[in-house]
């Protein structure tokens, strides 16, 4: 059975990049455009993993992470951030994120990190 991944980023280009990489691996991809959208879609589809951008309008990735983890403590969330956001990455990990990817990233790094998060026991 295919794993479902919710890709959350306000930049359509980033969602498309991650979607292209992961759909080639056989994952079923859903997309959300901001944190609020992510929280709603998470509740609706209960994905196996979320890739969550940190900086987004309406609701940040950190706020969405907190909300998702509050509703589902077993949620698997992989944070995606730009260079220089170390403080936010540390905060995300403290809030329950499993790992993080730093943009710009290599497709192989995305695949490996997603695989690692899906194999980890929550």
C-alpha positions as CSV (number, residue, x, y, z in Angstrom):
1,X,0.0,0.0,0.0
2,X,1.3,3.5,-0.9
3,X,2.2,5.9,1.8
4,X,0.4,9.3,1.8
5,X,2.5,12.5,2.2
6,X,1.1,16.0,2.7
7,X,3.4,18.6,1.2
8,X,3.0,22.0,2.8
9,X,4.6,25.1,1.3
10,X,3.3,28.5,0.2
11,X,5.6,28.4,-2.9
12,X,4.0,26.4,-5.7
13,X,7.4,25.7,-7.1
14,X,8.6,24.0,-3.9
15,X,5.5,21.9,-3.6
16,X,5.9,20.8,-7.3
17,X,9.6,19.9,-6.7
18,X,8.9,17.8,-3.6
19,X,5.8,16.3,-5.3
20,X,7.8,15.3,-8.4
21,X,10.6,13.7,-6.3
22,X,8.2,11.8,-4.0
23,X,5.6,10.7,-6.6
24,X,8.4,9.0,-8.6
25,X,9.0,7.0,-5.4
26,X,5.4,5.8,-5.4
27,X,4.1,8.0,-2.6
28,X,0.6,9.5,-2.9
29,X,0.9,13.3,-2.6
30,X,-1.5,15.8,-1.2
31,X,-0.7,19.5,-1.0
32,X,-1.5,22.4,1.3
33,X,-0.6,26.1,0.7
34,X,-0.2,27.3,4.3
35,X,-0.3,26.2,7.9
36,X,-4.0,26.5,8.3
37,X,-4.7,24.6,5.1
38,X,-2.2,21.9,6.4
39,X,-4.0,21.5,9.7
40,X,-7.4,21.0,8.0
41,X,-6.0,18.6,5.3
42,X,-4.1,16.6,8.0
43,X,-7.4,16.0,9.9
44,X,-9.1,15.1,6.6
45,X,-6.6,12.7,5.1
46,X,-4.4,11.5,8.0
47,X,-1.2,11.3,5.9
48,X,1.7,9.0,6.9
49,X,4.0,12.0,6.8
50,X,3.9,15.8,6.4
51,X,6.7,17.9,4.8
52,X,6.2,21.3,6.4
53,X,7.7,24.6,5.3
54,X,8.5,26.8,8.3
55,X,7.8,30.3,6.9
56,X,4.3,30.7,5.5
57,X,1.5,33.3,5.5
58,X,-1.7,32.9,7.6
59,X,-0.2,30.2,9.9
60,X,3.5,29.4,10.2
61,X,4.8,25.9,9.9
62,X,5.7,25.9,13.6
63,X,2.1,26.8,14.6
64,X,0.8,24.2,12.2
65,X,3.2,21.6,13.6
66,X,2.0,22.4,17.2
67,X,-1.6,22.1,16.2
68,X,-1.2,18.8,14.3
69,X,0.8,17.3,17.2
70,X,-1.8,18.4,19.7
71,X,-4.5,16.6,17.7
72,X,-2.3,13.6,16.8
73,X,0.7,13.1,19.0
74,X,1.9,10.3,16.7
75,X,2.0,12.6,13.6
76,X,5.2,12.4,11.6
77,X,6.3,15.9,10.5
78,X,9.4,16.7,8.5
79,X,10.3,20.4,8.6
80,X,11.6,22.2,5.5
81,X,13.5,25.5,6.0
82,X,15.7,27.9,4.2
83,X,19.3,28.4,5.2
84,X,19.9,30.4,8.4
85,X,16.7,29.3,10.3
86,X,18.6,27.1,12.8
87,X,16.7,28.6,15.8
88,X,13.4,27.7,14.2
89,X,14.6,24.2,13.3
90,X,15.6,23.6,17.0
91,X,12.2,24.9,18.1
92,X,10.5,22.6,15.5
93,X,12.4,19.6,16.8
94,X,11.4,20.5,20.4
95,X,7.8,20.7,19.2
96,X,7.9,17.2,17.9
97,X,9.2,17.4,14.3
98,X,11.1,14.3,13.3
99,X,13.7,15.8,11.1
100,X,14.3,18.7,8.8
101,X,15.5,19.5,5.2
102,X,17.3,22.7,4.4
103,X,16.5,24.4,1.0
104,X,17.9,24.2,-1.5
105,X,18.0,20.4,-1.3
106,X,19.1,17.5,-3.4
107,X,16.3,15.1,-4.6
108,X,18.2,12.1,-3.1
109,X,18.3,13.9,0.3
110,X,14.5,14.4,0.2
111,X,14.0,10.7,-0.7
112,X,16.4,9.5,2.0
113,X,15.0,11.8,4.7
114,X,11.3,10.9,3.9
115,X,12.2,7.2,4.0
116,X,14.0,7.5,7.3
117,X,11.0,9.4,8.9
118,X,8.5,6.8,7.6
119,X,10.6,3.9,9.0
120,X,11.1,5.5,12.4
121,X,8.8,4.4,15.1
122,X,6.8,7.3,16.5
